């Protein structure tokens, strides 16, 4: 039975296909479900509702960072709880410690199949892919089959940006595997990569089945899929947010406000000590394709510089097909630091369970990039540092590409 495609046309997700099959792959199995708020089909019906309707034998629910309902803010630990509607236990895979990121063996002991349905946003920093991978590895050790429901990469599957080398001391939950900052893969392709070419030493290969999409092409951004966008996390409100995120997440490693506390996170960036016109002019002079920088003054309602007017820019993407998000983010950090002087600071607080290294180094994944930013090195100089490992990643990546 073919999956019914959504009205705008093109794409049926893995969940759409599983639903169209009547969930027959789960028949008779005791099922665990790792999902979040964006785990919906083309009619915006949540996977949990669909499974309950189909009388799937659900044993336990699992939630990634932000929780099953995507209610918690960034880096807020979520406690395990009971789902009020179903009475099922909801196991948090983002608690107060790094150890909480993996399901314990006891949570898998009565499960035959783990279904994973998470919407990724196409960047190495976004933690859902690592939650899926850690769960997959735990299932391999427990003898539990994994069914991964694939979803579109919302920023497309063609453009790949950034370095892939993560030196061991900079490995963290914003960089667990050596993949490019903008990797151009779907969640299904990522899991095949993490279960094969990038399978960590000592981990067992999982019994992984990917329910691939129908109709998705690598050139598609999310607008082209016709699928409904549901926030996968509180500060990912639109498809446009995902597009700027591979560069915009770098602002988290600084004392710049990254647009949290506004309706345009990662598209807005600023601080009270910045001159918006000077910053916009400096960024315009970089001649970055596919983007314009509008000088703004805005006032975040929470997070960094809450309640204070911040000078900065709004990043307006004019051509998504050529827009280099990472290059843009590096340019913003470079010029904001140059303008801010001593008032600009690198984030020193605990970041994704790491307290003895700078957040910006964890995000960049290699030691030489921050000193180059501090020296106001040309963007081309920064990008030359990753030419060779970028080439090697493209070769590994090619081996797991499922869609044309």
Secondary structure, DSSP 8 states (H G I E B T S, - for coil): ------TT-S-B-HHHHHHHTTTGGGTT--EEEEE-TT-B-TTS-BHHHHHHHTT--EEEEEE-TTTTTT-S-TT-----EE-TTT--EEEESS-SSGGGGS--HHHHTT-SEEEEE----SBTT-THHHHHHHHHHHHHHHT-EEEEE----TT-SS--BS-----GGG-BTTBSS---SB----HHHHHHHHTTTT--TT-----EEEE--BS--TT--HHHH------SSTT--SHHHHHHHHHHGGGGGBSSB-STTSSSBTTEEEETT--HHHHHHHHHTT--TTEEEEEEEEE-SSSTTTTSEEEEEEEEES-TTT--HHHHHHHHHHHHHHHHGGG--B--S-BTTB-SS-HHHHHH-STHHHHHHHTT--HHHHHHTTHHHHHHHHHHHHTT----
